[in-house]
Amino acid sequence: MGVPKGKTSKSKVGSRRSHHSAKTRQSVKCDNCGELKLPHNVCPACGYYDKKQVIEAEEL
């Protein structure tokens, strides 16, 4: 059974975990209303996806 030969340094651990940081979420403008929305998702403001209305927008 394999056993580590020595302590893993903070630098080595940090290098291995370099991809674990939080990423910023990308947003795009809705084609219909111009509001920011997540890509490949229904627009929460107008309810359109791919230039088709898929849900009724709530009136405020």
PDB file of N, CA, C and O in Angstrom:
ATOM      1  N   MET A   1       0.844  -1.179   0.000  1.00  0.00           N
ATOM      2  CA  MET A   1       0.000   0.000   0.000  1.00  0.00           C
ATOM      3  C   MET A   1       0.890   1.242   0.000  1.00  0.00           C
ATOM      4  O   MET A   1       1.868   1.312   0.745  1.00  0.00           O
ATOM      5  N   GLY A   2       0.546   2.223  -0.841  1.00  0.00           N
ATOM      6  CA  GLY A   2       1.378   3.411  -0.944  1.00  0.00           C
ATOM      7  C   GLY A   2       1.236   4.332   0.255  1.00  0.00           C
ATOM      8  O   GLY A   2       0.138   4.540   0.771  1.00  0.00           O
ATOM      9  N   VAL A   3       2.352   4.875   0.687  1.00  0.00           N
ATOM     10  CA  VAL A   3       2.366   5.793   1.825  1.00  0.00           C
ATOM     11  C   VAL A   3       3.158   7.029   1.414  1.00  0.00           C
ATOM     12  O   VAL A   3       4.220   6.894   0.806  1.00  0.00           O
ATOM     13  N   PRO A   4       2.657   8.267   1.736  1.00  0.00           N
ATOM     14  CA  PRO A   4       3.414   9.466   1.396  1.00  0.00           C
ATOM     15  C   PRO A   4       4.775   9.488   2.092  1.00  0.00           C
ATOM     16  O   PRO A   4       4.888   9.119   3.260  1.00  0.00           O
ATOM     17  N   LYS A   5       5.808   9.926   1.364  1.00  0.00           N
ATOM     18  CA  LYS A   5       7.148   9.958   1.947  1.00  0.00           C
ATOM     19  C   LYS A   5       7.373  11.163   2.839  1.00  0.00           C
ATOM     20  O   LYS A   5       8.223  11.127   3.729  1.00  0.00           O
ATOM     21  N   GLY A   6       6.615  12.239   2.608  1.00  0.00           N
ATOM     22  CA  GLY A   6       6.816  13.421   3.436  1.00  0.00           C
ATOM     23  C   GLY A   6       5.603  14.323   3.408  1.00  0.00           C
ATOM     24  O   GLY A   6       4.629  14.053   2.706  1.00  0.00           O
ATOM     25  N   LYS A   7       5.671  15.409   4.185  1.00  0.00           N
ATOM     26  CA  LYS A   7       4.563  16.352   4.257  1.00  0.00           C
ATOM     27  C   LYS A   7       4.400  17.078   2.920  1.00  0.00           C
ATOM     28  O   LYS A   7       5.387  17.469   2.296  1.00  0.00           O
ATOM     29  N   THR A   8       3.161  17.255   2.487  1.00  0.00           N
ATOM     30  CA  THR A   8       2.884  18.023   1.281  1.00  0.00           C
ATOM     31  C   THR A   8       2.883  19.500   1.655  1.00  0.00           C
ATOM     32  O   THR A   8       2.151  19.917   2.552  1.00  0.00           O
ATOM     33  N   SER A   9       3.701  20.288   0.969  1.00  0.00           N
ATOM     34  CA  SER A   9       3.850  21.702   1.310  1.00  0.00           C
ATOM     35  C   SER A   9       2.601  22.504   0.940  1.00  0.00           C
ATOM     36  O   SER A   9       1.780  22.055   0.140  1.00  0.00           O
ATOM     37  N   LYS A  10       2.468  23.688   1.525  1.00  0.00           N
ATOM     38  CA  LYS A  10       1.344  24.580   1.215  1.00  0.00           C
ATOM     39  C   LYS A  10       1.343  24.962  -0.264  1.00  0.00           C
ATOM     40  O   LYS A  10       0.287  25.102  -0.881  1.00  0.00           O
ATOM     41  N   SER A  11       2.543  25.127  -0.820  1.00  0.00           N
ATOM     42  CA  SER A  11       2.666  25.483  -2.237  1.00  0.00           C
ATOM     43  C   SER A  11       2.139  24.366  -3.134  1.00  0.00           C
ATOM     44  O   SER A  11       1.440  24.630  -4.113  1.00  0.00           O
ATOM     45  N   LYS A  12       2.470  23.130  -2.805  1.00  0.00           N
ATOM     46  CA  LYS A  12       2.025  21.983  -3.600  1.00  0.00           C
ATOM     47  C   LYS A  12       0.504  21.825  -3.503  1.00  0.00           C
ATOM     48  O   LYS A  12      -0.153  21.548  -4.506  1.00  0.00           O
ATOM     49  N   VAL A  13      -0.049  21.997  -2.320  1.00  0.00           N
ATOM     50  CA  VAL A  13      -1.499  21.898  -2.125  1.00  0.00           C
ATOM     51  C   VAL A  13      -2.203  23.022  -2.883  1.00  0.00           C
ATOM     52  O   VAL A  13      -3.223  22.796  -3.534  1.00  0.00           O
ATOM     53  N   GLY A  14      -1.652  24.234  -2.792  1.00  0.00           N
ATOM     54  CA  GLY A  14      -2.239  25.374  -3.485  1.00  0.00           C
ATOM     55  C   GLY A  14      -2.220  25.216  -4.992  1.00  0.00           C
ATOM     56  O   GLY A  14      -3.166  25.610  -5.674  1.00  0.00           O
ATOM     57  N   SER A  15      -1.134  24.633  -5.520  1.00  0.00           N
ATOM     58  CA  SER A  15      -1.057  24.406  -6.956  1.00  0.00           C
ATOM     59  C   SER A  15      -2.100  23.398  -7.415  1.00  0.00           C
ATOM     60  O   SER A  15      -2.697  23.553  -8.481  1.00  0.00           O
ATOM     61  N   ARG A  16      -2.316  22.376  -6.615  1.00  0.00           N
ATOM     62  CA  ARG A  16      -3.295  21.352  -6.968  1.00  0.00           C
ATOM     63  C   ARG A  16      -4.718  21.910  -6.919  1.00  0.00           C
ATOM     64  O   ARG A  16      -5.570  21.511  -7.713  1.00  0.00           O
ATOM     65  N   ARG A  17      -4.975  22.826  -5.992  1.00  0.00           N
ATOM     66  CA  ARG A  17      -6.319  23.373  -5.817  1.00  0.00           C
ATOM     67  C   ARG A  17      -6.541  24.664  -6.616  1.00  0.00           C
ATOM     68  O   ARG A  17      -7.501  25.387  -6.351  1.00  0.00           O
ATOM     69  N   SER A  18      -5.693  24.955  -7.565  1.00  0.00           N
ATOM     70  CA  SER A  18      -5.776  26.222  -8.288  1.00  0.00           C
ATOM     71  C   SER A  18      -7.071  26.363  -9.074  1.00  0.00           C
ATOM     72  O   SER A  18      -7.482  27.486  -9.365  1.00  0.00           O
ATOM     73  N   HIS A  19      -7.730  25.257  -9.428  1.00  0.00           N
ATOM     74  CA  HIS A  19      -8.962  25.313 -10.211  1.00  0.00           C
ATOM     75  C   HIS A  19     -10.205  25.288  -9.342  1.00  0.00           C
ATOM     76  O   HIS A  19     -11.316  25.224  -9.869  1.00  0.00           O
ATOM     77  N   HIS A  20     -10.053  25.336  -8.033  1.00  0.00           N
ATOM     78  CA  HIS A  20     -11.195  25.254  -7.133  1.00  0.00           C
ATOM     79  C   HIS A  20     -11.816  26.607  -6.814  1.00  0.00           C
ATOM     80  O   HIS A  20     -12.784  26.667  -6.055  1.00  0.00           O
ATOM     81  N   SER A  21     -11.293  27.680  -7.365  1.00  0.00           N
ATOM     82  CA  SER A  21     -11.811  29.000  -7.048  1.00  0.00           C
ATOM     83  C   SER A  21     -13.179  29.216  -7.686  1.00  0.00           C
ATOM     84  O   SER A  21     -13.517  28.579  -8.684  1.00  0.00           O
ATOM     85  N   ALA A  22     -13.960  30.118  -7.100  1.00  0.00           N
ATOM     86  CA  ALA A  22     -15.294  30.427  -7.623  1.00  0.00           C
ATOM     87  C   ALA A  22     -15.158  31.210  -8.929  1.00  0.00           C
ATOM     88  O   ALA A  22     -14.313  32.098  -9.043  1.00  0.00           O
ATOM     89  N   LYS A  23     -15.987  30.877  -9.901  1.00  0.00           N
ATOM     90  CA  LYS A  23     -15.975  31.558 -11.198  1.00  0.00           C
ATOM     91  C   LYS A  23     -17.120  32.574 -11.240  1.00  0.00           C
ATOM     92  O   LYS A  23     -18.150  32.383 -10.594  1.00  0.00           O
ATOM     93  N   THR A  24     -16.934  33.636 -11.990  1.00  0.00           N
ATOM     94  CA  THR A  24     -18.008  34.602 -12.168  1.00  0.00           C
ATOM     95  C   THR A  24     -19.005  34.055 -13.182  1.00  0.00           C
ATOM     96  O   THR A  24     -18.619  33.412 -14.159  1.00  0.00           O
ATOM     97  N   ARG A  25     -20.268  34.309 -12.949  1.00  0.00           N
ATOM     98  CA  ARG A  25     -21.302  33.809 -13.846  1.00  0.00           C
ATOM     99  C   ARG A  25     -21.430  34.743 -15.035  1.00  0.00           C
ATOM    100  O   ARG A  25     -21.455  35.963 -14.875  1.00  0.00           O
ATOM    101  N   GLN A  26     -21.511  34.177 -16.216  1.00  0.00           N
ATOM    102  CA  GLN A  26     -21.615  34.955 -17.433  1.00  0.00           C
ATOM    103  C   GLN A  26     -23.068  35.343 -17.668  1.00  0.00           C
ATOM    104  O   GLN A  26     -23.977  34.579 -17.344  1.00  0.00           O
ATOM    105  N   SER A  27     -23.287  36.513 -18.223  1.00  0.00           N
ATOM    106  CA  SER A  27     -24.648  36.927 -18.547  1.00  0.00           C
ATOM    107  C   SER A  27     -24.668  37.555 -19.933  1.00  0.00           C
ATOM    108  O   SER A  27     -23.678  38.126 -20.391  1.00  0.00           O
ATOM    109  N   VAL A  28     -25.817  37.435 -20.589  1.00  0.00           N
ATOM    110  CA  VAL A  28     -26.001  37.986 -21.932  1.00  0.00           C
ATOM    111  C   VAL A  28     -27.281  38.807 -21.949  1.00  0.00           C
ATOM    112  O   VAL A  28     -28.128  38.664 -21.068  1.00  0.00           O
ATOM    113  N   LYS A  29     -27.423  39.671 -22.956  1.00  0.00           N
ATOM    114  CA  LYS A  29     -28.631  40.465 -23.088  1.00  0.00           C
ATOM    115  C   LYS A  29     -29.725  39.643 -23.763  1.00  0.00           C
ATOM    116  O   LYS A  29     -29.467  38.902 -24.712  1.00  0.00           O
ATOM    117  N   CYS A  30     -30.943  39.785 -23.262  1.00  0.00           N
ATOM    118  CA  CYS A  30     -32.092  39.111 -23.862  1.00  0.00           C
ATOM    119  C   CYS A  30     -32.373  39.746 -25.226  1.00  0.00           C
ATOM    120  O   CYS A  30     -32.340  40.968 -25.368  1.00  0.00           O
ATOM    121  N   ASP A  31     -32.651  38.903 -26.232  1.00  0.00           N
ATOM    122  CA  ASP A  31     -32.954  39.402 -27.573  1.00  0.00           C
ATOM    123  C   ASP A  31     -34.280  40.158 -27.611  1.00  0.00           C
ATOM    124  O   ASP A  31     -34.460  41.058 -28.431  1.00  0.00           O
ATOM    125  N   ASN A  32     -35.196  39.797 -26.734  1.00  0.00           N
ATOM    126  CA  ASN A  32     -36.530  40.382 -26.756  1.00  0.00           C
ATOM    127  C   ASN A  32     -36.596  41.704 -25.987  1.00  0.00           C
ATOM    128  O   ASN A  32     -37.051  42.711 -26.530  1.00  0.00           O
ATOM    129  N   CYS A  33     -36.144  41.710 -24.716  1.00  0.00           N
ATOM    130  CA  CYS A  33     -36.327  42.904 -23.885  1.00  0.00           C
ATOM    131  C   CYS A  33     -35.037  43.627 -23.527  1.00  0.00           C
ATOM    132  O   CYS A  33     -35.086  44.762 -23.055  1.00  0.00           O
ATOM    133  N   GLY A  34     -33.883  43.000 -23.738  1.00  0.00           N
ATOM    134  CA  GLY A  34     -32.612  43.660 -23.462  1.00  0.00           C
ATOM    135  C   GLY A  34     -32.107  43.503 -22.041  1.00  0.00           C
ATOM    136  O   GLY A  34     -31.032  44.009 -21.718  1.00  0.00           O
ATOM    137  N   GLU A  35     -32.850  42.817 -21.181  1.00  0.00           N
ATOM    138  CA  GLU A  35     -32.408  42.594 -19.798  1.00  0.00           C
ATOM    139  C   GLU A  35     -31.289  41.554 -19.787  1.00  0.00           C
ATOM    140  O   GLU A  35     -31.166  40.750 -20.711  1.00  0.00           O
ATOM    141  N   LEU A  36     -30.473  41.581 -18.724  1.00  0.00           N
ATOM    142  CA  LEU A  36     -29.423  40.583 -18.583  1.00  0.00           C
ATOM    143  C   LEU A  36     -30.031  39.276 -18.098  1.00  0.00           C
ATOM    144  O   LEU A  36     -30.904  39.268 -17.231  1.00  0.00           O
ATOM    145  N   LYS A  37     -29.558  38.168 -18.671  1.00  0.00           N
ATOM    146  CA  LYS A  37     -30.029  36.844 -18.286  1.00  0.00           C
ATOM    147  C   LYS A  37     -28.894  35.852 -18.431  1.00  0.00           C
ATOM    148  O   LYS A  37     -27.876  36.169 -19.046  1.00  0.00           O
ATOM    149  N   LEU A  38     -29.047  34.656 -17.879  1.00  0.00           N
ATOM    150  CA  LEU A  38     -28.050  33.614 -18.040  1.00  0.00           C
ATOM    151  C   LEU A  38     -28.178  33.019 -19.440  1.00  0.00           C
ATOM    152  O   LEU A  38     -29.291  32.875 -19.945  1.00  0.00           O
ATOM    153  N   PRO A  39     -27.055  32.668 -20.078  1.00  0.00           N
ATOM    154  CA  PRO A  39     -27.145  32.080 -21.409  1.00  0.00           C
ATOM    155  C   PRO A  39     -27.840  30.721 -21.365  1.00  0.00           C
ATOM    156  O   PRO A  39     -27.692  29.972 -20.400  1.00  0.00           O
ATOM    157  N   HIS A  40     -28.598  30.410 -22.414  1.00  0.00           N
ATOM    158  CA  HIS A  40     -29.332  29.148 -22.558  1.00  0.00           C
ATOM    159  C   HIS A  40     -30.385  28.966 -21.480  1.00  0.00           C
ATOM    160  O   HIS A  40     -30.681  27.838 -21.085  1.00  0.00           O
ATOM    161  N   ASN A  41     -30.960  30.078 -20.994  1.00  0.00           N
ATOM    162  CA  ASN A  41     -32.019  30.035 -20.004  1.00  0.00           C
ATOM    163  C   ASN A  41     -33.132  30.984 -20.422  1.00  0.00           C
ATOM    164  O   ASN A  41     -32.914  31.918 -21.193  1.00  0.00           O
ATOM    165  N   VAL A  42     -34.329  30.729 -19.899  1.00  0.00           N
ATOM    166  CA  VAL A  42     -35.468  31.607 -20.155  1.00  0.00           C
ATOM    167  C   VAL A  42     -35.206  32.941 -19.464  1.00  0.00           C
ATOM    168  O   VAL A  42     -34.688  32.972 -18.348  1.00  0.00           O
ATOM    169  N   CYS A  43     -35.559  34.032 -20.119  1.00  0.00           N
ATOM    170  CA  CYS A  43     -35.393  35.364 -19.539  1.00  0.00           C
ATOM    171  C   CYS A  43     -36.399  35.524 -18.399  1.00  0.00           C
ATOM    172  O   CYS A  43     -37.598  35.346 -18.616  1.00  0.00           O
ATOM    173  N   PRO A  44     -35.938  35.855 -17.193  1.00  0.00           N
ATOM    174  CA  PRO A  44     -36.869  36.003 -16.078  1.00  0.00           C
ATOM    175  C   PRO A  44     -37.742  37.256 -16.194  1.00  0.00           C
ATOM    176  O   PRO A  44     -38.788  37.337 -15.551  1.00  0.00           O
ATOM    177  N   ALA A  45     -37.331  38.222 -16.996  1.00  0.00           N
ATOM    178  CA  ALA A  45     -38.083  39.475 -17.116  1.00  0.00           C
ATOM    179  C   ALA A  45     -39.267  39.339 -18.071  1.00  0.00           C
ATOM    180  O   ALA A  45     -40.361  39.815 -17.769  1.00  0.00           O
ATOM    181  N   CYS A  46     -39.060  38.692 -19.222  1.00  0.00           N
ATOM    182  CA  CYS A  46     -40.126  38.648 -20.236  1.00  0.00           C
ATOM    183  C   CYS A  46     -40.636  37.240 -20.539  1.00  0.00           C
ATOM    184  O   CYS A  46     -41.698  37.098 -21.144  1.00  0.00           O
ATOM    185  N   GLY A  47     -39.909  36.194 -20.133  1.00  0.00           N
ATOM    186  CA  GLY A  47     -40.356  34.832 -20.355  1.00  0.00           C
ATOM    187  C   GLY A  47     -40.065  34.278 -21.735  1.00  0.00           C
ATOM    188  O   GLY A  47     -40.650  33.265 -22.120  1.00  0.00           O
ATOM    189  N   TYR A  48     -39.181  34.907 -22.492  1.00  0.00           N
ATOM    190  CA  TYR A  48     -38.853  34.441 -23.841  1.00  0.00           C
ATOM    191  C   TYR A  48     -37.590  33.585 -23.818  1.00  0.00           C
ATOM    192  O   TYR A  48     -36.679  33.811 -23.021  1.00  0.00           O
ATOM    193  N   TYR A  49     -37.557  32.591 -24.715  1.00  0.00           N
ATOM    194  CA  TYR A  49     -36.368  31.788 -24.954  1.00  0.00           C
ATOM    195  C   TYR A  49     -36.312  31.490 -26.448  1.00  0.00           C
ATOM    196  O   TYR A  49     -37.276  30.980 -27.018  1.00  0.00           O
ATOM    197  N   ASP A  50     -35.192  31.804 -27.076  1.00  0.00           N
ATOM    198  CA  ASP A  50     -34.989  31.568 -28.506  1.00  0.00           C
ATOM    199  C   ASP A  50     -36.098  32.232 -29.339  1.00  0.00           C
ATOM    200  O   ASP A  50     -36.645  31.629 -30.262  1.00  0.00           O
ATOM    201  N   LYS A  51     -36.411  33.472 -28.993  1.00  0.00           N
ATOM    202  CA  LYS A  51     -37.402  34.305 -29.689  1.00  0.00           C
ATOM    203  C   LYS A  51     -38.812  33.719 -29.656  1.00  0.00           C
ATOM    204  O   LYS A  51     -39.638  34.037 -30.511  1.00  0.00           O
ATOM    205  N   LYS A  52     -39.088  32.858 -28.664  1.00  0.00           N
ATOM    206  CA  LYS A  52     -40.429  32.310 -28.473  1.00  0.00           C
ATOM    207  C   LYS A  52     -40.822  32.495 -27.019  1.00  0.00           C
ATOM    208  O   LYS A  52     -40.002  32.297 -26.123  1.00  0.00           O
ATOM    209  N   GLN A  53     -42.062  32.870 -26.779  1.00  0.00           N
ATOM    210  CA  GLN A  53     -42.529  33.029 -25.413  1.00  0.00           C
ATOM    211  C   GLN A  53     -42.868  31.654 -24.847  1.00  0.00           C
ATOM    212  O   GLN A  53     -43.725  30.945 -25.374  1.00  0.00           O
ATOM    213  N   VAL A  54     -42.183  31.289 -23.767  1.00  0.00           N
ATOM    214  CA  VAL A  54     -42.379  29.965 -23.187  1.00  0.00           C
ATOM    215  C   VAL A  54     -43.105  30.013 -21.848  1.00  0.00           C
ATOM    216  O   VAL A  54     -43.743  29.036 -21.455  1.00  0.00           O
ATOM    217  N   ILE A  55     -43.012  31.155 -21.134  1.00  0.00           N
ATOM    218  CA  ILE A  55     -43.760  31.324 -19.896  1.00  0.00           C
ATOM    219  C   ILE A  55     -44.371  32.720 -19.889  1.00  0.00           C
ATOM    220  O   ILE A  55     -43.865  33.634 -20.541  1.00  0.00           O
ATOM    221  N   GLU A  56     -45.456  32.871 -19.151  1.00  0.00           N
ATOM    222  CA  GLU A  56     -46.091  34.177 -19.015  1.00  0.00           C
ATOM    223  C   GLU A  56     -45.273  35.023 -18.049  1.00  0.00           C
ATOM    224  O   GLU A  56     -44.926  34.557 -16.964  1.00  0.00           O
ATOM    225  N   ALA A  57     -44.962  36.248 -18.423  1.00  0.00           N
ATOM    226  CA  ALA A  57     -44.236  37.155 -17.560  1.00  0.00           C
ATOM    227  C   ALA A  57     -45.184  37.689 -16.493  1.00  0.00           C
ATOM    228  O   ALA A  57     -46.336  38.020 -16.774  1.00  0.00           O
ATOM    229  N   GLU A  58     -44.677  37.766 -15.262  1.00  0.00           N
ATOM    230  CA  GLU A  58     -45.485  38.280 -14.159  1.00  0.00           C
ATOM    231  C   GLU A  58     -45.541  39.801 -14.257  1.00  0.00           C
ATOM    232  O   GLU A  58     -44.514  40.459 -14.424  1.00  0.00           O
ATOM    233  N   GLU A  59     -46.732  40.344 -14.153  1.00  0.00           N
ATOM    234  CA  GLU A  59     -46.877  41.806 -14.186  1.00  0.00           C
ATOM    235  C   GLU A  59     -46.667  42.350 -12.788  1.00  0.00           C
ATOM    236  O   GLU A  59     -47.216  41.831 -11.817  1.00  0.00           O
ATOM    237  N   LEU A  60     -45.871  43.395 -12.697  1.00  0.00           N
ATOM    238  CA  LEU A  60     -45.567  43.993 -11.388  1.00  0.00           C
ATOM    239  C   LEU A  60     -46.378  45.241 -11.150  1.00  0.00           C
ATOM    240  O   LEU A  60     -46.249  45.871 -10.101  1.00  0.00           O
TER     241      LEU A  60
END
